[in-house]
């Protein structure tokens, strides 16, 4: 699963908007709660982790277009 956060609601600081890929071949833009991500535990008991080294090489629109074509977020 991958979430590309593009914006954060400054009022509640928890509602984010971006590109969401749940690994089922249907990535889409939408909203999600950071607090809900914090509660997810993976199959090896690993929590959702932030990739501190991710450097975007495309705009969110480009990532979305490619993800819709490929069924997954590239890079």
Protein Blocks (a to p, Z undefined) as FASTA:
>chain_A
ZZddfbdcfklomaccddddehnopacdddddfklmmmpccfkopacdddfkbccfbdfk
lmmmmmmmnopaeZZ
